[in-house]
Amino acid sequence: MPREISGERKLAYYVGMVIMGVGLLLFFSVFASFALNFGNFDHFPGQMKSFAIRAFGGMALLMLGGVIRGIGARGLAGSGVVLDPQRARGELEPYTRMAGGMVKDALDEADVSLGGRSEQVIMIKCRECGRLNEENSKFCQECGQEL
């Protein structure tokens, strides 16, 4: 399984980001143009047509860029375009490794251990009642008899 993301996928990711940026600028340019031309009704039908084309064009570029960015980030199989679970697992491996590393860092910071290094506890069985008591107990925690 690859540990690195390929150059083609990185390129697709960044191209998708650029397309999304252009779409966002195009979409918000409608609001800027509207604010700058507020109250100006000269060529009103032409302005509305321009606003509509820029608004819908910007939204379309945002969606297209998001799809390209998602494919670049997760690969064809990882994003669900190609239905191949083995290939998807390989393409998503850098992200699962990253997520596991983040969880490990958080657990280390919180000083939480999930096993592997458990301390061995020695228990002493009471001869009278059979209860298990801690190693350093002098008397049974159940019946009170001396251990």
C-alpha positions in Angstrom: 0.0 0.0 0.0 1.4 3.4 -0.9 2.3 5.7 1.9 2.5 8.8 -0.3 -0.1 10.5 -2.5 0.9 10.5 -6.1 1.8 13.7 -8.0 -1.2 13.3 -10.3 -3.5 13.2 -7.4 -1.9 16.2 -5.8 -2.2 18.1 -9.1 -5.9 17.2 -9.4 -6.4 18.3 -5.8 -4.8 21.7 -6.4 -6.5 22.2 -9.8 -9.8 21.5 -8.1 -9.0 24.1 -5.4 -8.2 26.7 -8.1 -11.4 25.9 -10.0 -13.3 26.3 -6.7 -11.6 29.6 -6.0 -12.5 30.9 -9.4 -16.1 29.8 -8.9 -16.3 31.5 -5.5 -14.9 34.7 -7.0 -17.4 34.5 -9.9 -20.3 33.9 -7.5 -19.5 36.7 -5.1 -18.8 39.1 -8.0 -22.6 39.1 -8.5 -23.1 40.6 -5.1 -20.3 43.2 -5.6 -21.7 44.2 -9.0 -25.2 44.5 -7.5 -23.9 46.7 -4.6 -21.9 48.9 -7.0 -24.8 49.3 -9.4 -27.6 49.6 -6.9 -30.3 51.9 -8.2 -29.0 52.0 -11.7 -31.6 50.6 -14.0 -29.8 51.3 -17.3 -29.6 48.1 -19.3 -31.5 46.2 -16.6 -32.2 43.1 -18.6 -28.6 42.8 -19.7 -27.4 43.2 -16.1 -29.7 40.5 -14.8 -28.6 38.1 -17.5 -25.0 38.8 -16.6 -25.8 38.3 -12.9 -27.5 35.0 -13.6 -24.8 33.7 -15.8 -22.1 34.6 -13.3 -24.0 33.2 -10.3 -24.9 29.9 -11.9 -21.5 29.6 -13.6 -19.8 30.3 -10.2 -21.9 27.6 -8.5 -21.2 25.1 -11.3 -17.4 25.8 -11.0 -17.7 25.4 -7.2 -19.3 21.9 -7.6 -16.9 20.8 -10.4 -13.9 22.0 -8.5 -15.2 20.1 -5.4 -15.6 16.9 -7.3 -12.1 17.2 -8.9 -10.6 18.1 -5.5 -12.3 15.1 -3.8 -11.0 12.7 -6.5 -7.5 14.2 -6.2 -7.6 13.8 -2.4 -9.0 10.3 -2.2 -8.3 8.9 -5.6 -10.9 7.4 -8.0 -11.6 4.3 -5.9 -11.4 6.1 -2.6 -13.9 8.7 -3.7 -16.3 6.1 -5.0 -16.0 6.7 -8.7 -14.5 3.2 -9.2 -16.0 0.5 -7.1 -12.9 -1.5 -6.1 -12.5 -1.9 -2.3 -8.9 -3.1 -2.4 -7.8 -0.2 -4.5 -9.9 2.2 -2.3 -8.2 0.9 0.8 -4.8 1.6 -0.8 -5.8 5.1 -2.0 -7.2 6.0 1.5 -4.2 4.5 3.4 -2.4 7.9 3.9 -5.5 9.3 5.5 -6.2 6.3 7.8 -2.5 6.4 8.9 -2.9 10.2 9.6 -6.1 9.6 11.6 -4.5 6.9 13.6 -1.5 9.1 14.3 -3.8 11.9 15.5 -5.7 9.6 17.8 -2.4 8.2 19.2 -1.1 11.7 19.8 -4.3 12.7 21.6 -4.1 9.6 23.8 -0.4 10.2 24.6 -1.2 13.8 25.5 -4.0 12.6 27.8 -1.7 9.9 29.3 -4.1 7.1 28.3 -2.8 3.6 27.6 -5.0 1.2 25.6 -3.1 -1.9 26.7 0.0 -3.7 25.7 1.8 -2.7 28.8 -0.5 -3.8 31.6 0.9 -4.3 35.1 0.6 -7.8 36.6 -1.5 -7.8 39.7 -0.9 -10.6 42.3 -4.0 -11.6 44.3 -4.0 -13.8 47.5 -6.9 -16.2 48.1 -8.4 -16.3 51.5 -8.3 -19.8 53.1 -11.6 -19.3 54.9 -14.0 -17.8 52.3 -12.1 -18.0 49.1 -12.2 -14.3 48.2 -9.3 -12.9 46.2 -7.5 -10.1 48.0 -4.7 -7.7 47.0 -1.1 -8.9 47.6 -0.4 -6.4 50.4 -3.6 -7.1 52.4 -3.1 -8.5 55.9 -6.7 -9.4 56.4 -9.4 -10.7 54.1 -11.7 -8.0 52.7 -14.7 -10.3 52.9 -14.5 -12.3 56.2 -11.7 -10.4 58.1 -9.6 -13.5 58.7 -5.8 -13.0 58.7 -4.1 -13.9 55.4 
